[in-house]
């Protein structure tokens, strides 16, 4: 619960989103690694909005939730 109180978005990505830290670290992100990270992030961000229009209120809510960290 402490990690949820610190940052609910980090909590979601770690426990709810199923993302785990990699044991292998790269000094600099290769193009395919960056692409994979970007793709998975955008998919997680936009999946709740599939088959519906995104409103300005949706964007404001996403922005407010992301600044809690």
N, C-alpha and C positions, 0 to 999 in steps of 0.2 A: 504494500500500500504506500510505502514511502516513495517508491519510484513513480507511482501514479500521481501523488501529490506534487512531486517535483516537476513533472511534465507529462501530462496525459497523452500527448502525441507520441513521445518516446515510448511510453508504456504500451500504447497500441501497436507501434511498429515492432516492438520486441516480443510482446506476448500475444496480441490479437492478430497482428499482421503476419506472424510466422517468420519474421526476418531474424536472422541470427548473425552474430559477428563472425567474420571469416578468420580462420587461423592463419591463412596466408595473406601477407600484406604486400602490396606493390609499392615501390617508391613513387612512381607516377602512374596515373591511370592510363591504361592503354585505351585506344578508341573503342574497342568492343566492350571493355569493362565499363567505361563511361556510358556507352549506349545502353547497356543492360541496366545499369543503375537508373538512368533517366527513364527508360521504358517502364520499369517496375514502379518507379515513383509516380509517374503520370497515370499508370493504370490504377494504382491504389487511390490516387486523388480523384479520378474521374469515374470510377466504377459506380459510385452511388448515383450518378447522374445519367446512366445509360437509359435510353428511351424516354428522356424528358429534357425539357429546356432548362438551361442554367440561368438563373435570375441574378440580378445584382445583389439581392439579399443573400443568395447562396455564396457568392464570391466574398461578400463582407463577412459572413459567418466563417468561411474557410480562413480568411485573413485573420480574424480575431482569434480563432482556435490555434493558428500557427504561431502567433506572437506570445502565447502563454509560456513558451519555453525559454 
